[in-house]
Amino acid sequence: MSENFSSWLCCQIGAREHYAIPRALHKAGQLTHFITDAWIPPSSPLNLLPKPLLANLRERYHRDLESACVYSFNNSLFNFELNQRIKKKSGWQRVISRNHWFQKKTIKRLKKLTSQISYPPIIFAYSYAALDLFSYAKTQGWRTVLGQIDPGIIEEKLVLEEHARYPKYQSSYQAAPSEYWTNWLKECSLADNIVVNSLWSSQALQKVGISEHKIVIVPLAYQAPEETANFVRLYPTNFSTERPLRVLFLGQIILRKGIAALLEAVELLHDKPIEFWLVGSQGIPQPQQFHSQVKWIGAVPRSVTSKYYQQADVFLFPTLSDGFGLTQLEAQAWKLPIIASQFCGDVVKDQVNGLLLQEVTGEAIAQALKFCLRYPRKLEAFAKQSTDSSCYSLLQLQHYLQSLF
């Protein structure tokens, strides 16, 4: 990377990807400033509250960034969220308002920091909350990198088609307003580079006219918990009613994640010794009467998910569209075989560390799970092949980012 473009400013809402981008740049000595909406260090009074209270918010911290220059807007965030509730704003209106609020606060901070920056930096921001930031950056002569979090308009089209196909699963899902996509296309235009996490996302962006020359495929980075190193996964000789095949679905329980096909598979497998664990916030109505095979666990804090990865026999990720699907790497870290669709990051190697679905249908999922039932030793072999995460390391992410300019 050129010396003139060796410093980075990272701006992000939330703890996306466990702060992988700023962590990788900080380890490389190239993160000048990290700006985020909330940051709760161990010394925060919020950590004195009982554990269940504000659990997700209190996970907005990473020790890898302890010595980094981090700026957050905790008090302003609390006021913003309170005002949104008072004004009864929700859905896309709230999302767009939050994105505007964050960018406004960030630009104020950037103006204060400008005098502290020796060289024109690279500014990194995630999609849908980058337009104002990039507009300001361009007036300063800075380079801009957009982190594209999903496959964009193409993904929405697929989701709308899925909702039309399954009207019985009515949910609160609404298509984004045209303003959302108009601003996104402007972000893409202002970005010098657009980082996507999978070939699927790259293809989706190109379908709406975004130049492939701007797009760079950078797989997600993931650092496995230390406890995974010595974890041993065991399988029975045969699955039975007493010891069923335990299938984990972890993520938002919504149509985009392939939940309709999953529930169809449950119907097809009603007489098989299989137990389905659905862990995540529920975005569709739960059927009033459904098979006892399905355990609707609901949302859990990120710190609790490891328990489910450890206890499951296979991880099911039948997404219709995902920018990558970080849960695949989390599952792999716990040596958990994966059954995944092709519309996400390329983690599953068919018949090596899991099974790749040729299509997202109930029949395809059922066939994959029948295979798992018949061949427990195959699952054991897949598990042993699920430990190589070198290509998803922070070091690899550093190399990818450094090669952009």
C-alpha positions in Angstrom: 0.0 0.0 0.0 1.2 3.5 -0.8 2.5 5.5 2.1 0.0 8.3 1.4 -2.9 5.9 2.0 -1.6 3.9 5.0 -4.0 5.2 7.6 -7.7 4.2 7.9 -10.7 5.6 9.6 -13.4 3.0 10.3 -17.0 3.9 10.9 -19.7 1.3 11.8 -23.0 0.9 13.6 -23.1 -2.1 15.8 -20.7 -5.0 16.4 -20.8 -6.3 12.8 -18.4 -9.2 12.2 -17.2 -8.8 15.8 -15.4 -5.6 14.7 -13.2 -7.6 12.3 -12.2 -4.7 10.0 -11.0 -2.3 12.7 -9.4 -5.1 14.6 -7.4 -6.2 11.5 -6.3 -2.7 10.7 -5.4 -2.0 14.4 -3.2 -5.1 14.5 -1.5 -3.9 11.3 -0.9 -0.4 12.9 -3.1 1.3 10.3 -6.2 2.1 12.2 -6.1 5.9 13.0 -9.6 6.1 14.5 -12.6 3.9 15.0 -16.0 5.5 15.3 -19.0 3.5 16.4 -22.4 4.1 17.8 -21.9 2.4 21.2 -18.8 1.2 23.1 -19.1 -0.4 26.5 -15.7 -1.1 28.0 -15.4 -3.4 31.1 -15.2 -0.3 33.3 -18.6 1.0 32.2 -21.2 1.3 34.9 -23.6 -0.6 32.6 -21.7 -3.7 33.4 -22.8 -3.4 37.0 -26.4 -4.1 36.0 -27.8 -7.7 36.4 -26.7 -9.8 33.5 -29.9 -10.1 31.5 -30.3 -6.3 31.3 -29.0 -4.7 28.1 -27.1 -7.9 27.4 -26.6 -7.3 23.7 -25.6 -3.6 24.2 -23.0 -4.6 26.8 -21.3 -6.9 24.2 -20.4 -3.7 22.2 -16.7 -4.0 23.0 -13.7 -6.0 21.9 -10.5 -6.4 23.9 -8.4 -6.3 20.6 -9.3 -2.6 20.3 -8.5 -1.8 23.9 -5.6 0.4 22.9 -7.2 1.8 19.8 -8.6 5.4 19.4 -12.3 4.6 19.7 -15.1 7.2 19.7 -18.7 6.4 20.4 -22.0 8.2 21.0 -23.5 6.2 23.9 -25.5 9.0 25.5 -26.7 10.3 22.2 -27.7 6.8 21.1 -29.8 6.3 24.3 -31.5 9.7 23.6 -32.0 8.8 19.9 -33.6 5.4 20.7 -35.8 7.0 23.3 -37.0 9.7 20.9 -37.7 7.1 18.3 -40.0 5.2 20.7 -41.7 8.3 21.8 -42.4 9.3 18.2 -43.5 5.7 17.6 -41.1 5.3 14.7 -40.3 1.7 13.6 -39.3 -0.4 10.6 -37.5 1.3 7.7 -38.3 4.7 9.1 -36.3 4.0 12.2 -33.5 2.3 10.4 -33.0 5.2 8.0 -33.2 7.7 10.8 -30.6 5.8 12.8 -28.3 5.7 9.8 -28.7 9.5 9.3 -28.2 10.1 13.0 -24.9 8.1 13.1 -23.5 9.8 10.0 -24.3 13.3 11.3 -22.6 12.5 14.6 -19.6 10.9 12.8 -19.0 13.8 10.5 -18.9 16.2 13.5 -16.2 13.9 15.0 -14.3 13.6 11.7 -14.2 17.4 11.4 -12.6 17.6 14.9 -10.1 14.8 13.9 -9.0 16.2 10.6 -6.1 18.2 12.0 -4.8 15.0 13.7 -4.5 13.1 10.4 -1.0 13.3 8.8 -1.9 11.8 5.4 -5.2 11.7 3.5 -6.7 8.6 5.0 -8.9 5.8 3.7 -12.4 5.9 5.2 -14.3 2.6 5.6 -18.0 2.5 6.2 -20.7 -0.1 5.8 -23.5 0.1 3.2 -26.6 2.2 3.9 -24.8 4.4 6.5 -22.1 5.8 4.3 -23.5 8.3 1.8 -23.0 11.4 3.9 -19.6 10.1 5.2 -18.3 9.5 1.6 -19.7 12.9 0.4 -17.7 14.6 3.2 -14.6 12.4 2.6 -14.5 13.4 -1.1 -14.4 17.1 -0.2 -11.3 16.3 1.8 -9.6 14.2 -0.9 -9.9 11.0 1.0 -10.2 7.5 -0.5 -13.4 5.6 0.2 -14.1 1.9 0.8 -17.7 0.6 1.2 -18.3 -2.6 3.1 -21.3 -4.1 1.4 -23.2 -6.0 4.0 -25.6 -7.9 1.7 -26.4 -8.6 -2.0 -28.5 -5.4 -2.2 -31.6 -5.0 -4.4 -31.3 -8.5 -5.8 -31.7 -9.9 -2.3 -34.8 -7.9 -1.7 -36.3 -9.1 -5.0 -35.7 -12.8 -3.9 -37.3 -12.1 -0.5 -40.4 -10.4 -1.9 -40.8 -13.5 -4.2 -40.5 -15.8 -1.2 -43.2 -13.8 0.7 -45.5 -14.1 -2.3 -44.8 -17.8 -2.4 -45.6 -18.3 1.3 -48.4 -16.0 2.3 -49.2 -18.1 5.3 -46.0 -16.9 6.9 -47.1 -13.3 7.2 -44.6 -11.2 8.9 -43.6 -7.6 9.5 -41.3 -7.6 6.5 -41.6 -4.6 4.2 -39.7 -3.7 1.1 -37.2 -0.8 1.6 -38.4 2.6 0.4 -37.0 3.8 -2.9 -34.9 6.4 -1.0 -33.0 3.6 0.6 -31.9 2.1 -2.7 -31.3 5.5 -4.4 -28.9 6.5 -1.6 -27.2 3.1 -1.7 -26.5 3.5 -5.4 -25.0 6.9 -4.7 -22.8 5.3 -2.0 -21.6 2.8 -4.5 -20.8 5.6 -7.0 -18.8 7.5 -4.4 -16.9 4.4 -3.3 -13.4 3.8 -4.7 -13.8 0.2 -3.8 -16.7 -2.0 -2.7 -15.8 -4.9 -0.4 -18.2 -7.8 -0.6 -17.8 -11.1 1.2 -18.8 -13.6 -1.4 -19.0 -14.4 -5.1 -22.8 -14.4 -4.7 -22.8 -10.8 -3.5 -20.5 -9.8 -6.3 -22.8 -11.3 -8.9 -25.8 -9.6 -7.3 -24.2 -6.2 -7.4 -23.1 -6.6 -11.0 -26.7 -7.5 -12.0 -27.8 -3.9 -11.0 -25.0 -2.3 -13.0 -22.2 -1.8 -10.5 -18.8 -2.2 -12.1 -17.0 -5.4 -11.3 -13.8 -3.4 -11.3 -14.8 -1.7 -8.1 -15.8 -4.9 -6.4 -13.3 -6.9 -4.3 -14.3 -10.2 -2.7 -13.0 -10.3 0.8 -14.1 -13.3 3.0 -15.1 -12.5 6.5 -12.6 -12.9 9.3 -13.3 -14.9 12.4 -11.3 -15.7 15.4 -12.5 -18.9 17.1 -12.9 -18.9 20.9 -10.0 -20.5 22.8 -12.3 -23.2 24.1 -12.8 -24.6 20.6 -9.2 -25.8 20.3 -9.7 -28.9 22.6 -13.3 -29.5 21.8 -14.1 -33.1 20.8 -17.2 -33.9 18.9 -18.7 -37.3 19.3 -21.4 -39.1 17.4 -23.5 -42.2 18.2 -23.2 -45.3 16.1 -26.9 -44.8 15.1 -29.4 -42.1 15.7 -32.6 -43.1 17.5 -35.6 -41.8 19.3 -33.5 -41.8 22.5 -30.6 -40.1 20.7 -32.0 -38.1 17.8 -30.0 -36.2 15.2 -29.8 -32.7 16.6 -30.1 -30.1 13.8 -29.3 -26.5 14.7 -30.7 -23.4 12.9 -29.2 -20.3 14.4 -30.1 -16.9 13.0 -33.2 -14.8 12.3 -36.2 -17.0 11.8 -37.4 -15.3 8.6 -38.2 -16.3 5.1 -34.9 -15.0 3.7 -33.0 -17.5 5.8 -34.9 -20.4 4.1 -37.1 -21.1 7.1 -40.1 -22.0 4.9 -38.1 -24.8 3.2 -36.8 -25.9 6.6 -40.3 -26.3 8.0 -41.3 -28.2 4.9 -38.4 -30.5 5.5 -39.7 -31.0 9.1 -43.0 -32.2 7.6 -41.2 -34.6 5.3 -39.2 -36.0 8.2 -41.9 -36.2 10.8 -41.3 -40.0 11.3 -37.5 -39.7 11.6 -35.4 -39.4 14.8 -34.5 -35.8 14.2 -34.7 -32.8 16.6 -34.7 -29.3 15.2 -33.5 -26.4 17.3 -34.5 -22.9 16.0 -32.4 -20.3 17.8 -32.9 -16.7 16.9 -35.4 -13.8 16.9 -38.7 -14.9 15.4 -39.8 -13.0 12.3 -42.7 -15.2 11.2 -45.7 -16.5 13.2 -45.1 -19.8 14.9 -47.6 -22.5 13.7 -50.3 -23.1 16.3 -49.8 -26.8 16.0 -46.5 -28.2 15.0 -44.3 -31.2 15.4 -42.7 -31.8 18.8 -39.5 -32.4 16.9 -39.1 -28.6 16.7 -37.8 -26.6 19.6 -38.5 -22.9 19.2 -35.8 -21.5 21.5 -36.0 -17.8 20.5 -33.3 -15.2 20.6 -30.2 -15.6 22.9 -27.2 -13.3 23.6 -24.2 -14.0 21.4 -22.3 -15.2 24.4 -24.8 -18.1 24.8 -24.7 -19.4 21.2 -21.6 -21.5 21.8 -23.7 -23.9 23.9 -25.9 -24.7 21.0 -23.0 -25.2 18.6 -21.4 -27.6 21.0 -24.5 -29.7 21.6 -25.8 -29.9 18.0 -24.9 -32.6 15.4 -25.2 -30.5 12.3 -25.7 -26.9 11.4 -28.4 -26.0 8.9 -27.9 -22.8 6.9 -30.5 -22.9 4.0 -30.4 -19.1 3.2 -31.9 -17.7 0.1 -29.4 -14.9 0.2 -26.6 -13.7 2.6 -23.6 -11.5 2.1 -21.6 -14.3 3.8 -23.2 -16.0 6.8 -20.8 -15.6 9.8 -22.6 -18.4 11.6 -20.9 -20.8 9.2 -17.5 -19.9 10.6 -18.8 -20.0 14.1 -20.2 -23.5 13.6 -17.0 -24.6 11.8 -14.9 -23.4 14.8 -16.9 -25.9 17.0 -16.2 -28.7 14.4 -19.9 -28.7 13.5 -20.7 -30.1 10.0 -22.7 -27.6 7.9 -25.5 -28.0 5.4 -25.7 -24.8 3.5 -27.1 -23.2 0.3 -25.0 -21.7 -2.4 -26.2 -18.2 -1.9 -23.7 -17.1 0.8 -20.0 -17.3 1.5 -18.1 -20.2 0.2 -17.4 -22.2 3.4 -18.9 -25.6 2.8 -17.0 -28.0 0.5 -19.5 -30.6 -0.5 -18.8 -34.0 1.1 -15.7 -32.6 2.8 -16.9 -30.5 5.8 -20.6 -30.7 5.1 -23.2 -30.8 2.4 -24.1 -28.2 -0.2 -27.7 -27.8 -1.2 -28.3 -27.6 -4.9 -31.6 -25.8 -4.2 -33.4 -24.4 -1.2 -36.4 -26.6 -1.0 -37.9 -28.8 1.7 -37.1 -31.9 -0.4 -33.4 -30.9 -0.8 -33.0 -30.3 3.0 -34.8 -33.5 3.8 -32.5 -35.5 1.5 -29.4 -34.0 3.1 -30.7 -34.8 6.6 -31.6 -38.4 5.6 -28.0 -38.8 4.5 -26.8 -37.6 7.9 -29.1 -40.1 9.6 -27.8 -43.0 7.5 -24.1 -42.1 7.8 -23.1 -40.9 11.3 -19.5 -41.7 10.5 -19.7 -39.3 7.6 -20.6 -36.6 10.0 -17.7 -37.5 12.1 -15.4 -37.2 9.1 -17.0 -33.8 8.2 -16.3 -32.6 11.7 -12.6 -33.5 11.5 -12.4 -31.4 8.3 -14.0 -28.3 9.9 -11.0 -26.9 11.7 -9.0 -25.1 9.0 -9.8 -21.4 9.5 -6.5 -19.9 8.2 -8.1 -18.4 5.2 -10.6 -16.5 7.5 -8.0 -15.1 9.9 -7.4 -11.5 10.8 -4.0 -11.7 9.1 -5.7 -12.7 5.8 -8.1 -9.8 6.2 -5.2 -7.4 6.7 -3.6 -8.7 3.4 -6.8 -8.2 1.5 -7.3 -4.6 2.8 -3.7 -3.7 2.2 -4.0 -4.8 -1.4 -6.8 -2.4 -2.2 -4.6 0.6 -2.9 
